[in-house]
Amino acid sequence: MRAIDMHVHVPRQPGLPEMSIEPGLRRYFKVRSAPERGADLAAAYAGWDIVGVVFSVDAETTTGERPDTNDYVAGIVNDHPGRLVGFATVDPWKMEEAVEEVERAVTRLGLRGLKLHPVHQAFHPNDERFYPLYRKCVDLGVPVLIHSGFAAAGLGMPGGGGLKLKYGAPIPGIDDVAADFPGLTVVMAHPAWPWVEEQIAVALHKPNVYIDLSGWAPRFIPDALVRETNTRLQDKVLFGSDFPYLTPDRWLKGFEDLPIDDEVRAKVLVDNARRVLGL
Ligand SMILES: [Zn+2]
């Protein structure tokens, strides 16, 4: 296995209409083709010899759009054992129902983490009304992957599709959660531009916080984060692509050109994710 890709979006569940942010995302990332079925996604990852962490995002309260179900994601994962790891999605605004769904998704469906997207789902990660979600993840022993920084979703739509970037700030949002739940493993998704320095501070300060490098072609990852990846954060940074918006094979090619030591590369590509996922 070449690498573990921490950040992979599943194709839209068959039968559901495309989400409104999707055409803009494809334009921004210049996506030419994307798998239409879970089997195609799994086949692509098999071809690359990469293990992918797959998920969707339930933002039904803010968008009115029906979510892909966790059963659908689990189905894709279970059809391709050893190739994919699934994370649950819940809409935090569904409150107790969301907490129960995390439990069901992990204990009944075999999903191994939770994905949250504060910008798309319109919530502050440190809003204590949602703390039961984190408490549940601690009880279940699963990590939470939280979108951080800029979001390409909504870009160019009127009002940015109504999406508010403030929810992506690592401080106070993610820092507070990591402080209040020291037993919770938190992965900040993406270089959190324009708050990369804050993101570095949180990951340095909190042993339970990690960063995935997804969503940015390696040559655009801010220098400060590349430098910290090679030094102080070498046990805290994880490879992620953001497939299908970026493809992992092209990302890995670009990664070769970054000034990162070989033993650190192995940590970023495989070892750190193994620890986070408990594989
Ligand atoms: Zn993503």
Residues whose N, C-alpha, C, O or C-beta is under 5 A from the ligand:
A	BS01	ZN	D242
